[in-house]
Amino acid sequence: MIDQSTAAPINLDIMPRLLRQSEVKRATGLSHSAIYAMMEAAKFLRQCEVSLAIAVWTEVIAWVQVVLAIPADAKPIAA
């Protein structure tokens, strides 16, 4: 057990944000099926299972920033 009187405070500003699927969809504009298809093709971040019923993603904002940094002419055209 951790002694709370001597534990260092947690800096929430540097902790990764855990996003649920609804937040990932909102942040990326991707649908549920697109997220899982891209995960299967190793083109999107893998989820972390917090429990049997809860999965979360981290680093989604960084992923979006990388995608936005790719020049438009280098992105594949959707079929």
Secondary structure in CASP SS format (residue, H / E / C, confidence):
PFRMAT SS
TARGET T0000
AUTHOR 0000-0000-0000
METHOD secondary structure of the structure
MODEL  1
M C 1.00
I C 1.00
D C 1.00
Q C 1.00
S C 1.00
T C 1.00
A C 1.00
A C 1.00
P C 1.00
I C 1.00
N C 1.00
L C 1.00
D C 1.00
I C 1.00
M C 1.00
P C 1.00
R C 1.00
L C 1.00
L E 1.00
R C 1.00
Q H 1.00
S H 1.00
E H 1.00
V H 1.00
K H 1.00
R H 1.00
A H 1.00
T H 1.00
G C 1.00
L C 1.00
S C 1.00
H H 1.00
S H 1.00
A H 1.00
I H 1.00
Y H 1.00
A H 1.00
M H 1.00
M H 1.00
E H 1.00
A C 1.00
A C 1.00
K C 1.00
F C 1.00
L C 1.00
R C 1.00
Q C 1.00
C E 1.00
E E 1.00
V C 1.00
S C 1.00
L C 1.00
A C 1.00
I C 1.00
A E 1.00
V E 1.00
W E 1.00
T C 1.00
E C 1.00
V H 1.00
I H 1.00
A H 1.00
W H 1.00
V H 1.00
Q H 1.00
V H 1.00
V H 1.00
L H 1.00
A H 1.00
I C 1.00
P C 1.00
A H 1.00
D H 1.00
A H 1.00
K C 1.00
P C 1.00
I C 1.00
A C 1.00
A C 1.00
END
